Amino acid sequence: MPGGRSGMHDGTAVNGGPDRGGRPAAGKQGPLLGIPPVVSRVEGVDTLGEGCRVAPSVTVYRGHGALPDRGIHLGAGVQLFEGVRLVVGELHVNTAADLRIGARTIVNVYSYLSGEGGLWIGEKVLVGPHCRILSAGHEVDGDAAAIMDAGLTYGPVHIGAGAWLGAGVTVLPGVRVGTGAVVGAGSIVTRDVPDFAVAIGAPARVRRYRRAWGPPQATPRRSGWRRWLHLWR
């Protein structure tokens, strides 16, 4: 455009031009740094919704071939940051393998998502950095002396919509983390976490429920003499 400055159309708006040092002018908004680029294809991922952002260092571990009902599927607006690992293995061997991430979920840096036994993450979930969500393990009591020669064990994992896994959380196979639940940093989840609960520790235990979102409170029961007093009033 003659006499003007062309706008940016890559999703980052810059109001005003940079100064001579290449920085945004004082008081102006610069581009947000550290956000993965929007992609339309990731090798090993079966489907990506519109506007998915996937860092170049995200890796996928799976065998060749695809199945119509199982694989790796990302909803619209999913963000996978640096070093995230998606795992389903060989779909024809791991017959429960499936990994699905709901729309607008964010998976922070260096998290490991194991879908060999089935992993379903709902919409608008926050997965903190260095989390490990495991749906498979190894037999420990079989005939093989070396664990690497033992068979695999599986347990599907469900992470409910709107949940938050803090930094360094480990979720073990067969666990459900409920809708809107919060798991504190460094916790190890070995059993189900109810909807809207706040669980902390290793193993994780429910400490409370989110205010305004917890289960309905039971009406306190009056002791015997209080019940009689209430009737005589």
C-alpha positions in Angstrom: 0.0 0.0 0.0 1.7 3.3 -1.0 2.6 5.5 1.8 1.6 2.9 4.4 2.7 -0.2 6.2 1.4 -3.7 5.4 -0.4 -5.5 8.2 0.5 -8.9 9.7 -1.8 -11.8 8.9 -0.1 -14.7 10.7 -2.3 -14.4 13.8 0.0 -12.0 15.7 -1.2 -8.4 15.7 1.4 -5.6 16.1 0.1 -2.1 16.8 2.6 0.4 15.5 6.0 -0.2 13.9 9.2 -1.2 15.7 11.8 1.2 16.8 15.2 1.2 15.1 16.4 -1.6 17.4 13.7 -3.9 16.1 11.6 -3.7 19.2 7.9 -2.6 19.3 7.5 1.1 19.9 7.0 2.2 23.5 3.5 1.5 24.7 2.7 -0.8 21.7 1.8 -4.4 21.7 4.4 -6.8 20.2 3.8 -10.4 19.0 3.4 -13.1 21.7 6.5 -15.2 21.9 6.9 -18.9 22.6 3.6 -20.0 21.0 3.8 -23.0 18.6 2.9 -22.4 15.0 -0.4 -23.2 13.4 -0.1 -26.4 11.4 -2.3 -28.4 9.0 -0.4 -31.7 9.2 1.7 -33.6 11.7 3.3 -36.9 10.6 1.7 -39.7 12.6 -1.4 -37.7 13.6 -4.6 -38.9 11.9 -6.7 -35.8 12.2 -6.1 -32.2 13.3 -8.9 -29.7 14.0 -8.8 -26.2 12.7 -6.2 -23.9 14.3 -4.1 -26.6 16.0 -0.7 -25.3 17.1 2.1 -27.9 17.3 5.7 -27.2 18.1 8.3 -28.7 15.6 9.9 -30.7 18.4 6.6 -32.7 19.1 7.2 -36.4 18.4 4.9 -39.3 17.7 5.6 -43.0 18.5 3.4 -45.4 16.5 3.6 -48.2 14.0 2.8 -47.9 10.3 -0.8 -48.1 9.1 -4.1 -46.5 10.2 -7.4 -47.7 11.4 -10.8 -46.0 10.9 -11.8 -46.0 14.6 -8.5 -45.6 16.5 -5.4 -43.5 16.2 -4.3 -40.0 17.2 -6.8 -37.2 16.9 -6.5 -33.6 17.9 -9.5 -31.3 18.2 -9.7 -27.7 17.1 -7.4 -25.2 18.7 -5.2 -27.8 20.5 -1.8 -26.5 21.5 1.2 -28.9 21.9 4.3 -27.2 23.2 8.0 -28.2 22.8 9.0 -31.8 23.5 5.6 -33.3 23.9 5.5 -37.0 23.1 2.4 -38.8 21.7 2.4 -42.6 22.0 0.1 -45.3 20.6 2.6 -47.9 19.5 1.4 -50.5 17.0 -2.3 -50.3 16.6 -2.7 -53.9 15.5 -0.8 -55.1 18.6 -2.2 -52.6 21.2 -5.8 -53.4 20.4 -7.1 -50.6 22.8 -4.7 -48.0 21.5 -6.3 -44.6 20.9 -5.3 -41.0 21.8 -7.8 -38.2 21.5 -7.3 -34.6 22.7 -10.4 -32.3 22.9 -10.7 -28.8 21.5 -8.7 -26.0 23.0 -6.7 -28.2 25.3 -3.1 -27.1 26.0 -0.3 -29.5 26.7 2.8 -27.8 28.0 6.4 -28.6 27.4 7.9 -32.1 27.6 4.8 -34.0 28.6 4.4 -37.6 27.8 1.0 -38.9 26.6 0.6 -42.7 26.5 -2.4 -43.9 24.5 -1.5 -47.6 24.1 -4.3 -48.5 26.5 -6.6 -45.6 25.4 -6.3 -42.0 26.5 -9.1 -39.5 26.1 -8.5 -35.9 27.2 -11.6 -33.6 27.1 -11.9 -30.0 25.9 -10.2 -27.0 27.5 -7.9 -29.2 29.7 -4.6 -27.7 31.0 -1.7 -30.2 31.1 1.3 -28.7 32.8 4.9 -29.1 31.9 6.6 -32.5 32.4 3.4 -34.4 33.0 3.2 -38.1 32.3 -0.2 -39.7 31.5 0.2 -43.4 31.3 -2.3 -46.0 29.9 0.1 -48.9 29.7 2.8 -50.6 31.8 4.7 -53.9 32.1 3.9 -57.1 33.8 6.1 -57.6 36.9 5.1 -61.2 38.0 5.4 -63.1 34.7 7.9 -65.7 33.7 10.3 -63.2 32.1 13.3 -62.3 34.2 13.9 -59.0 32.3 11.0 -56.6 32.5 11.6 -55.6 28.9 10.7 -59.1 27.9 7.5 -59.2 29.9 4.1 -58.5 28.4 2.3 -55.1 28.5 -0.6 -54.2 30.8 -3.2 -51.7 29.8 -5.7 -49.4 31.6 -7.7 -46.6 29.8 -7.3 -43.1 31.1 -9.9 -40.3 30.9 -9.2 -36.7 31.7 -12.4 -34.7 32.0 -13.2 -31.4 30.3 -11.8 -28.3 32.0 -9.4 -30.2 34.3 -6.0 -29.0 35.2 -2.9 -31.2 35.8 -0.2 -29.2 37.5 3.5 -29.4 36.6 5.1 -32.9 36.9 1.9 -34.8 37.5 1.9 -38.5 36.9 -1.4 -40.3 36.0 -1.3 -44.1 36.2 -3.3 -46.5 34.0 -7.0 -47.1 34.6 -7.6 -43.7 36.2 -10.3 -41.1 35.6 -9.7 -37.4 36.4 -13.1 -35.8 36.6 -14.5 -32.7 34.9 -13.0 -29.5 36.2 -10.8 -31.4 38.6 -7.4 -30.0 39.7 -4.3 -32.2 40.5 -1.5 -30.4 42.3 2.1 -30.2 41.0 4.1 -33.4 41.4 1.2 -35.6 42.4 0.9 -39.2 41.4 -2.7 -40.2 40.6 -3.4 -43.8 41.4 -7.2 -43.7 41.8 -10.1 -41.7 40.3 -10.4 -38.0 41.1 -14.1 -36.8 41.3 -15.5 -33.9 39.3 -14.3 -30.5 40.6 -12.1 -32.0 43.3 -8.7 -30.7 44.2 -6.3 -33.7 44.7 -2.7 -33.4 46.0 0.1 -35.8 47.0 1.8 -39.0 46.1 -0.5 -40.9 46.0 -2.9 -38.1 45.3 -5.8 -37.6 47.8 -8.8 -35.3 47.5 -8.2 -32.4 49.9 -11.3 -30.3 49.0 -13.6 -29.3 46.2 -13.4 -26.1 44.2 -15.5 -23.4 45.7 -19.0 -23.1 44.1 -18.4 -26.3 42.2 -18.2 -29.0 44.8 -20.8 -31.7 45.6 -24.0 -30.5 47.4 -23.5 -30.3 51.2 -25.6 -32.6 53.3 -27.9 -30.9 55.9 -26.3 -31.2 59.3 -28.2 -33.7 61.5 -29.3 -32.4 64.9 -28.5 -34.4 68.0 -31.3 -36.0 69.9 -31.9 -33.2 72.5 -31.7 -30.5 69.8 -34.4 -32.3 67.7 -36.7 -32.3 70.8 -36.0 -28.7 71.5 -36.8 -27.8 67.9 -40.2 -29.7 68.2 -41.2 -27.9 71.4 -40.5 -24.4 70.0 
